[in-house]
């Protein structure tokens, strides 16, 4: 199970991130689209160095080496603007790469430099109101031939929807709104993680 940061700063955020890691969080995607380089540096420096190898940067990729981060994410737009050679250079330096896709046909065409890809929104997004997809994911995933890249469900996934989503054929889930919009983020994280691990 992957957790994505709230796009905007929230109260007690760093403490919560540390608690998620203590509860077994494996991958934390740092997605702060409006952060300047200075803001991103300040944010990363607050995260304990022990956990930085579990971070994934969505922007400010140039800070990865400085902060001991070994994973970077490419949005669909950024992936389409980046030459395959540049992607391969990241891989050669030992980085793990991920990306986002919105159509199964794009997943099938993905370069094998990507370790995993987010596909969604599977359900109506919690963090982005009125953001949903008309794709029949159960049907789409039956067409899947690309098994070298891990496929991660994203968008609108709550604890009671995790099993259904995994049954569609996704390899894992990424959560955002269901955790950050919860009255008890840590307890909800533990519940979701338990469901994923028991599937």
C-alpha positions in Angstrom: 0.0 0.0 0.0 1.3 3.4 -1.0 0.4 6.7 0.6 0.5 10.0 -1.3 1.0 13.3 0.6 -1.7 15.9 0.9 -0.9 18.4 -1.9 -1.2 21.3 0.5 0.6 21.6 3.9 -1.5 20.3 6.8 -1.3 20.6 10.6 1.0 18.1 12.3 2.0 16.7 8.9 5.6 15.6 9.6 4.5 13.9 12.9 1.8 12.0 11.0 4.2 10.9 8.3 6.6 9.5 10.9 3.7 7.7 12.6 2.7 6.1 9.3 6.3 4.9 8.8 6.3 3.5 12.4 3.1 1.6 11.5 4.8 0.0 8.5 4.3 2.4 5.6 6.6 1.3 2.7 6.3 4.1 0.2 5.4 7.7 0.7 4.9 9.9 -2.5 5.8 13.5 -1.9 3.4 15.3 -4.2 3.5 19.1 -3.4 2.9 20.7 -6.8 3.0 24.3 -5.5 6.2 23.9 -3.4 9.2 26.0 -4.4 12.6 24.4 -4.2 13.2 26.0 -0.8 9.9 24.8 0.6 10.6 21.3 -0.7 14.0 21.3 0.9 12.6 22.4 4.2 9.9 19.7 4.0 12.3 16.9 3.2 14.8 18.0 5.9 12.1 17.5 8.5 11.6 13.9 7.6 13.9 11.6 9.5 16.8 10.4 7.4 15.9 6.7 8.2 12.7 7.1 6.3 14.0 9.0 3.2 14.8 5.9 1.3 11.0 5.2 1.4 10.2 8.6 -0.2 9.2 9.2 -3.8 9.6 12.7 -5.3 7.0 14.0 -7.7 8.9 17.2 -8.4 12.2 18.8 -7.6 13.9 15.6 -8.8 17.2 17.4 -8.5 17.0 17.2 -4.7 16.9 13.4 -4.6 20.6 12.8 -4.3 21.0 15.5 -1.6 18.3 14.0 0.6 19.1 10.3 0.0 15.9 9.7 -1.9 16.1 6.8 -4.5 12.7 7.0 -6.1 11.2 9.6 -8.5 7.7 9.9 -10.0 6.9 11.2 -13.5 3.4 12.6 -14.1 1.9 11.6 -17.4 2.8 15.1 -18.9 6.4 14.9 -17.5 6.8 11.4 -18.8 5.7 12.4 -22.3 8.1 15.3 -22.3 11.1 13.3 -21.1 13.4 11.4 -23.5 13.8 7.7 -23.0 17.6 8.3 -22.7 17.0 10.6 -19.7 14.8 8.0 -18.0 17.4 5.4 -18.6 20.1 7.6 -17.0 18.0 7.8 -13.8 17.8 4.0 -13.8 21.5 3.6 -14.4 22.1 5.8 -11.3 20.1 3.3 -9.3 16.8 5.1 -9.1 13.4 3.4 -9.2 10.9 5.2 -11.4 7.1 5.4 -11.3 4.6 7.2 -13.4 0.8 7.9 -13.9 -1.4 6.7 -16.7 -5.1 7.3 -17.5 -5.7 4.6 -20.2 -4.8 0.9 -20.3 -3.4 1.4 -23.8 -0.8 3.7 -22.3 0.1 1.2 -19.6 0.7 -1.5 -22.3 3.1 0.8 -24.1 5.0 1.9 -21.0 8.8 1.6 -21.2 10.2 -1.0 -18.9 12.2 1.7 -17.1 9.1 2.2 -14.9 8.8 -0.1 -11.9 5.1 0.8 -11.3 2.3 3.0 -12.6 -0.7 4.7 -11.0 -3.9 4.1 -12.9 -7.1 6.0 -12.0 -9.2 7.6 -10.7 -10.8 4.2 -10.1 -13.6 5.7 -8.1 -14.7 9.3 -7.6 -11.8 11.1 -6.1 -12.0 12.1 -2.5 -9.3 14.8 -2.7 -10.5 16.3 -6.0 -14.3 16.8 -6.0 -16.1 15.8 -9.2 -13.0 14.0 -10.5 -13.9 10.6 -11.8 -13.4 8.3 -14.7 -15.9 6.5 -17.0 -13.5 3.6 -17.5 -14.8 0.1 -16.6 -11.6 -0.9 -14.8 -12.7 -4.6 -14.3 -13.1 -4.9 -18.1 -10.0 -2.9 -18.9 -7.7 -4.9 -16.6 -8.8 -8.1 -18.4 -6.9 -6.8 -21.4 -3.6 -6.5 -19.4 -0.5 -8.0 -21.0 2.1 -5.8 -19.4 3.2 -7.8 -16.3 6.7 -6.3 -16.0 5.3 -3.0 -14.5 3.3 -3.1 -11.3 -0.2 -1.6 -11.7 -1.4 0.6 -8.8 -5.0 1.7 -8.3 -5.6 5.3 -7.3 -8.5 7.6 -6.8 -11.4 7.4 -4.4 -10.3 4.3 -2.6 -11.6 3.9 0.9 -11.2 1.0 3.3 -14.4 -0.6 2.2 -13.4 -0.4 -1.5 -9.9 -1.9 -1.3 -10.9 -5.5 -1.8 -13.2 -4.7 -4.7 -10.4 -2.7 -6.4 -7.8 -5.4 -6.0 -10.3 -7.9 -7.4 -10.3 -5.9 -10.6 -6.7 -7.1 -11.1 -4.6 -4.2 -9.6 -1.4 -5.2 -7.9 -1.8 -2.7 -5.1 -3.5 0.6 -4.1 -2.4 4.1 -3.5 -4.3 6.2 -0.9 -4.6 10.0 -0.4 -8.0 11.5 0.5 -9.3 8.6 2.6 -6.3 9.0 4.9 -5.8 12.8 5.0 -9.5 13.6 5.3 -10.0 11.2 8.1 -10.7 12.3 11.7 -8.1 9.7 12.8 -5.6 9.4 10.0 -3.3 6.9 11.7 -6.1 4.5 12.7 -7.6 4.6 9.2 -4.1 4.0 7.7 -3.7 0.9 10.0 -7.2 -0.4 9.0 -6.5 0.1 5.2 -3.0 -1.5 5.5 -4.5 -4.5 7.4 -7.1 -5.0 4.6 -4.4 -4.9 1.9 -2.1 -7.3 3.7 -4.9 -9.8 4.3 -6.0 -9.8 0.7 
